[in-house]
Every structure is written in C-alpha cells, then in structure tokens.
Amino acid sequence: MANYHVMKDKNSGDWEVKKEGASRASGRYPTQDKAEKAAKEFCAQSGGGEVRIHTPEGKIRDTDTVPPANDPYPPKDRKH
C-alpha cells in the first residue's frame, strides 16, 4: 500500500505524481487530470492507498481512496 501526491511543479509548470516519502517524481504530466489518473493507477498497482490532489498553490484540495485500501471516512467522499 502506498500513498501518492499530485502536485504542480513550480519550475516547469507540469503536474507531477510523487509517492509519499520519495524525493523524485514517479511521472510528469501536462494536465492535472492526466496526473491524477496516473497516480490512481500507480496506487492501485501498489495495493491501494490514498491519492492526495493539491491545488497549484500546494494545498490539498481532495483525497481519494484507491481500493483495496479502506476509506477512513466513507460517507464524506460523495464525489467519486
């Protein structure tokens, strides 16, 4: 199980996917949507976990649980 973050690289302007605790990005993408989809795939391949999507300013705007991980607050996540 691994958690991933989707963040904007301030230098290049690309969106990057980083595994929690990693120093390098797992991938770089031109749009946040593509980066989010890739992060969910990476997360599913590692046994599930959390994908945290950041705003361009760096604040977490959304968190998605990828199966088979357990969602700690299932009633609150009604968007997905």
N, C-alpha and C positions, 0 to 999 in steps of 0.2 A: 504494500500500500504506500502510495506517495502523493504528496500534495504539490500542485503546480500553481504558478502565478502568471497572469497575463499582464504585461506592463509595457508602457511606451518608452522606447529608448530616446532620451532627450537629444543625443548627438546625431543619430541617423534619421530619426523620425519613424523608424519601423516599430512594429509591435513585436515583442519577444515573449517567448514562453520559457520560464525558468522553473526547474524543480526546486522545491524548498530546500534551502541549505547549499545549493550549488553556486559556484562562482561564475560559471559560464551559462549562456542561454542554450536551451535544447533546440531552439529554432527561432527564425526571424520571419515575419510576415508583413505584407504591405497594409493589411487591414486588421482591425481588432477582431472582426468576425472570424476571419481565417485563423488567427492566432488562438481564439477561444475554441474553435473546433479541433485544432491540432492538440491543444492542451487536454481536452477531454479524451481524445484518442490515446495520448501518452498515459494519462491517468488510468484509463480502462485497461491498457496493456500491463500496467504495473500492479493490477489487483484492486483498483478503485482508490478513492480518496476525495479530496476537496480541490476544486479549481476556483481560485480567487481572481476575480476580474477587477483590475484597477482603472481609475479614471486617468486621463492624460496627466493630471497633476500628481498622481501617485496614491490617492486614497482608494480604499477598497469600496467598490460600488455594488458588488454582487458576489455571492458564493454559491457554487453548485456542487452537490454531492454526486459523484460518479459511482455507479454500482460496481462491485458488490459492497462497497462501504456503507455504513449506516448513517443516515441523516440524523444528526442530534436534535433537530427541531423540525420534523416533517410538516406540521400544519402551517408554518410560516412561509415555506417555499411553494407558492401557488403559481408562479410564472412558468415553471418547467414541469 
